[in-house]
Amino acid sequence: MLDSPLSQNARPASLDSVDLSMLAELERNGRLTNAALAAHVGIAESTCTQRLRSLRDRGVIRGFRADIDPAALGLTLQALITVRLGTHGREQVRGFEATARSLPNVLTAFHVAGADDYLLHVAVASAGALRELVLEHLTTHPHVRHVETQLVFEVLEGTGIVPRGAARSTD
């Protein structure tokens, strides 16, 4: 999911220790039931429901989704593709963004600062499929000046964004 400029400029939400504990638990296991989440955090289920609704309404929790292993779908090759545009007018940037959002097999697209303009994380079935993605969809785009591909050997999960000490788990 791409962040909108609005969310990037939003002020940080005011979160207390209970909110942070809930977020840490959900980041670890987004399938927790309300009852289990309340028990892990040490609050009443009704309080948990209200706080969870508030976190969603304030945009702190943007959604819940399944984390699907691309290899389970036959997409065993992952790559990072850097893209540099030739011109940077609003129309050219928006045009490429529309293309990036519609490209097959793109897991995440980042609009970045520096020598390159975009970083695409893709998962494909083979080296041939990667070649086709680059040659048919990127190098032929009228605003793309340069493309570079790096193969991903392994994806390492980070610790997440909620501070480690935030959870008051009863595991």
C-alpha positions in Angstrom: 0.0 0.0 0.0 1.3 3.4 -0.9 1.1 6.2 1.6 -0.6 9.3 0.6 1.0 12.7 1.0 -1.7 13.5 3.5 -0.7 10.5 5.8 2.9 11.4 5.5 2.3 14.9 6.8 -0.2 13.9 9.5 0.7 14.7 13.1 1.6 11.8 15.2 -1.4 10.3 17.1 -1.5 10.6 20.9 -1.0 7.1 22.1 -0.8 5.9 25.7 0.7 2.7 27.0 -2.5 0.7 26.5 -2.7 1.8 22.9 0.9 0.9 22.3 0.4 -2.5 24.0 -2.5 -3.2 21.8 -0.6 -2.2 18.7 2.4 -4.4 19.7 0.1 -7.4 20.2 -1.7 -6.8 16.9 1.6 -6.3 15.0 2.7 -9.7 16.3 -0.6 -11.4 15.6 -3.3 -9.4 13.7 -5.7 -12.3 14.0 -6.2 -12.0 17.8 -9.8 -11.9 18.8 -11.0 -8.9 20.8 -11.2 -11.1 23.9 -7.7 -12.4 23.5 -6.3 -8.9 22.8 -8.1 -7.6 25.9 -6.6 -10.4 28.0 -3.1 -9.9 26.6 -3.2 -6.2 27.3 -5.1 -6.5 30.6 -8.2 -4.4 29.9 -11.9 -5.2 29.7 -13.3 -6.4 26.3 -15.6 -3.4 26.0 -12.7 -1.1 26.6 -10.6 -3.0 24.0 -13.4 -2.7 21.5 -13.6 1.1 22.0 -9.9 1.6 21.8 -9.6 -0.5 18.7 -12.3 1.5 17.0 -10.6 4.7 18.0 -7.3 3.5 16.6 -9.0 2.6 13.3 -11.0 5.9 13.2 -7.8 8.0 13.8 -6.0 6.2 11.1 -3.4 4.6 13.4 -4.5 1.1 12.2 -4.9 1.4 8.4 -6.3 -2.1 8.0 -5.8 -5.8 8.4 -4.5 -8.1 5.7 -3.1 -11.5 5.1 0.6 -11.8 4.7 0.9 -14.2 1.8 4.1 -16.0 0.9 4.7 -15.3 -2.8 6.5 -18.6 -3.2 3.3 -20.4 -2.2 1.8 -18.9 -5.4 4.7 -19.9 -7.5 6.4 -16.5 -7.4 9.8 -17.7 -6.2 11.9 -14.9 -7.5 11.9 -11.5 -5.8 13.7 -8.4 -7.0 14.1 -4.7 -6.2 13.9 -2.5 -9.3 15.1 1.1 -9.2 13.4 3.4 -11.7 14.7 6.9 -12.7 12.4 9.2 -14.6 13.7 11.4 -17.4 11.5 14.4 -16.4 9.9 15.2 -13.1 6.8 17.3 -13.9 3.6 16.5 -12.0 2.0 14.9 -15.1 5.0 12.6 -15.6 5.3 11.6 -12.0 1.6 10.9 -11.7 1.6 9.0 -14.9 4.4 6.7 -13.7 2.7 6.3 -10.3 -0.5 5.1 -12.1 1.6 2.6 -14.0 3.4 1.4 -10.9 0.1 0.8 -9.1 -1.2 -1.3 -12.0 2.0 -3.4 -12.8 1.6 -7.1 -12.3 3.5 -8.7 -9.4 4.5 -5.4 -7.6 4.4 -6.0 -3.9 5.3 -2.5 -2.9 6.3 0.7 -4.7 8.2 3.5 -3.0 8.6 7.0 -4.3 12.1 7.9 -3.0 14.6 10.7 -2.9 18.1 10.4 -4.3 19.5 9.3 -7.6 16.5 7.1 -8.3 12.8 8.1 -8.2 11.1 4.8 -7.4 11.9 1.5 -5.8 9.7 -1.4 -6.8 9.6 -4.7 -4.8 8.4 -7.4 -7.1 7.7 -11.2 -6.9 7.7 -13.2 -10.1 7.7 -16.8 -11.2 11.0 -16.8 -13.1 13.9 -14.8 -14.5 12.0 -14.7 -17.8 9.0 -13.2 -16.0 11.2 -10.6 -14.4 12.8 -9.8 -17.8 9.3 -9.4 -19.3 8.2 -7.1 -16.5 11.2 -4.9 -16.9 11.2 -4.8 -20.7 7.5 -4.7 -21.4 6.3 -2.5 -18.6 9.2 -0.3 -17.4 11.7 0.4 -20.1 8.9 1.1 -22.6 7.2 3.7 -20.3 7.7 7.1 -22.0 8.9 8.8 -18.8 11.4 6.1 -17.6 15.0 7.0 -18.3 16.8 4.2 -16.3 16.0 0.9 -14.7 18.2 -1.3 -12.5 17.3 -4.6 -11.1 18.7 -6.3 -8.0 17.7 -9.9 -7.0 16.5 -10.6 -3.5 18.2 -13.6 -1.9 16.3 -13.4 1.3 13.6 -11.2 3.0 14.4 -10.6 6.6 11.6 -9.4 8.8 12.3 -6.4 11.0 11.2 -5.8 14.6 8.1 -3.8 13.6 7.3 -0.2 14.3 5.9 -0.5 17.9 8.5 -0.2 20.6 9.4 -3.7 21.9 8.7 -2.8 25.5 5.2 -1.5 24.7 3.4 -4.8 24.9 2.3 -6.0 28.3 1.8 -9.5 27.2 0.8 -12.3 29.5 2.3 -15.1 27.3 
